[in-house]
Amino acid sequence: KIEKVDSKMFSSFINLKEIKLPDSVRIIEDGAFEFCEKLQKINIDELDNLKEIGENALCNTQWYKDSIKDKQFLIKRDILIGVNVDTDRIEVPEGIKIIAKEAFASNDTVREILLPQSVNSINAGAFSKMSSLESIELPKNLQRIEYGTFSMCSNLSYVNTEELLELTMIDEKAFYRCVNLYITLPDDNIKIGKEAFRDTKGTTISNNN
């Protein structure tokens, strides 16, 4: 039973055009198909158990380019894999449950993002290095802010962390070098990873507790 496509597993298969993965796959790791520029067909829509897509796992493939052409979002099942926008405000559609790793990373036009309450998982680095991002509304049921989620978002000044009453973990470098951000936490029981708030304006606990 195969549950994971390992990092760079097919990255050297430069002539690969089509692949069918087993339905048991839950994770496609970083760079799994990184240099497969000729890959046109992959059965992502059939993977009922898929929960995570890694950095550069598919973005260089012909499949990715064809799938996102003329669209704002590349969505497969309930996973937002990538974005193709040059607007300053994005409202992610209701029904999305997972934001893939680095899905918005390095976008330099978006200033505001609204996420639906349906989102329950945001993979590492999903919004990292967004140079123009100023504000984001996270779903109130979010339990974890993963590694480097907002790292190096130098203009980010508002995240509704004080409303995230189910939040239990803020992982390493989650807000690393968010130099314009002052963070209010809902309570003091949240586990904080190394350098989670390094080079931010600071943190405080909400007065509602």
N, C-alpha and C positions, 0 to 999 in steps of 0.2 A: 504494500500500500504506500504510494508515494504522496507525501503531504507537502513537500517543499521542492522548488526548483532552486538549486544552490546558486550562490553568487558566481557569476561569469560562466555558468555551466555550458552555455551554448555560444558564448561571446566570440569564439573563433570560427564558428560555422558561417563563414561569410557568404556562402552560396545557398544557405537554407531559405526556402521559399514558403514552406508550409509545415505546421506542426500541430498535432492533436495531443493535448495534455489530459491526463486522467482526472476524472471528476473529484478525486480525493485531494487534489492540490489545494492547500490553504495559503501558501506563501510563495511569491515569486521574488527572490532575493535581488539585491543590488546587482545591476549589470548582467542579469541572466542572459539577455539577448542583445547586449550592448552594441556589438558591431555587425548585427544581422540586418544590414540595410536592405537586403532583398526579401526579407520575410514579409509576406503579404497576407497570409492566413494563419490565425491562431484562435482557438476556440474559447476565448475569454468568457463569452456569453453563456457558455455551458458549464462553467465552473461554479457550482452552487455553494461550495465551501470556501471560496476565495475570500481572504480577509486582509491581505497585505500585498502591496506591489512596491518593490524597492526602487531606490534611486537609479535612474538610467536603465531600468529593467527592459523597457520597451520603446523608449522615446526616439531612438534612432532608426527604428524599423519602418518599412514602407506601410505596414499595417497601421502604425500610430499616425503617420502623416495623412494617410487616406481617411482615417477615422475622425480626425479632428478638423479636417478641411472644412471651411465655411461654417464652423460651429464655435460657440463660446466655450462649451465644456465638452470634454471627452468623458462620457459616463458609460460604464459597463456594469450591468446589474445595479447594485446600489453603491458602487464605488466611483468617486470622482477621481479620475486618473490624471487629468491635465486640463489646462485652460489655454484659451487662445483669444485674449482680449486686449484692447488698448483703451478701455474706458476707465473712468476714475472711481466708479462704484459698481460693486458686484453683489447680487443677491443670489446665493446658491439655492437651487430648486429644492423644495420639500421632497422628502423621500430618500435623499442621499444619507447613507449611514456611515460611510467611511471616506475620509480625505486621504488619498494616497501620499506616500512619502514624496516630499518636495513638489507636490502638485502645483503650487503657486510660486515656488522658489525663483528668486531673481527677477520677478516681474517688476518693471519700473514705472508703471502707469497707475495702477490701482491704489486709491487712497482710502477706500472704505469697503469693508466686507461684512455682509450679514449672512450668518449660517443658520439653517433651519434647526428646529428642536429635534429633528430625526437623526442628526449626526451624533453618533456615540463613540466614534474613534477617529482620532486625528494622528496620522503616522508622523514619525520623526521628520523634522525640517520642513513640514508642509508649507509654512509661510516664511521661511528663512530668506534673508537677503532681499526683502521687498523694500527697495529704497524709498518709495513714495507712500507706503502704507502708514496711515495715521490712526485708524480706528477699526476695531473688529468686535463684533458681537458673537460670543461663543454660546453654544447651547447650554442651558442651565443644568442639564443632567450629566454634563461631562465629568468624568471621574479622574482623568489623568491628562496632564499636559506633558507631552513626550519630549525626548531629547531634541534640543535645538529648534523647537517648533517655531519660535519667533526670533531666533538669533540673528543679530546684525540688521534688524529693522530699525534703522537709525532715526526715523521720523515717527515711529509709533508712540502715541501719547495716551491712548485709551484702549483698555481691554476690560470687559465687565467681570473681572475675576471675583469681585465681592458678591456677585449673584450666584456663583457656582457652589451651592451648598453641599453638593455631593462630591466635591473635589477632594481626593485623598493624596495625590502625588503630583509634584512639579519636578520633572526630571532635570538632569544636568543640562546646563547652558540653555534652558528653555527660553529665557529672555536675555541671553548674553548680548551685551553691547546695544541694548535698547536704551540709548542714552537720554531720550526724552520721556521715558515712561516711569511714573510713580505707581506702584502696584498696591492695591488694597485686597487683602486676603479675607475670606469669609470667617475663618477661625484659625487657631494656632495648633491644630492637630494635623496639619498637612505635612507630609514628608517632603523635604526639599533636597534636591540633588546638588552636587558640587557646581559652583559658579552659575547657578540658575538665575541669579539676579545681578551678576557681575556687570558693572558699568551701567546700571540703571540709576534712576534718581533715588531709589529706596523702596521700602515696603512698610505697610502698616496693617493692623488688624481692624476689621470693620467694627464700628461702634454699635452695630445691631446685636452683638454677642456679649 
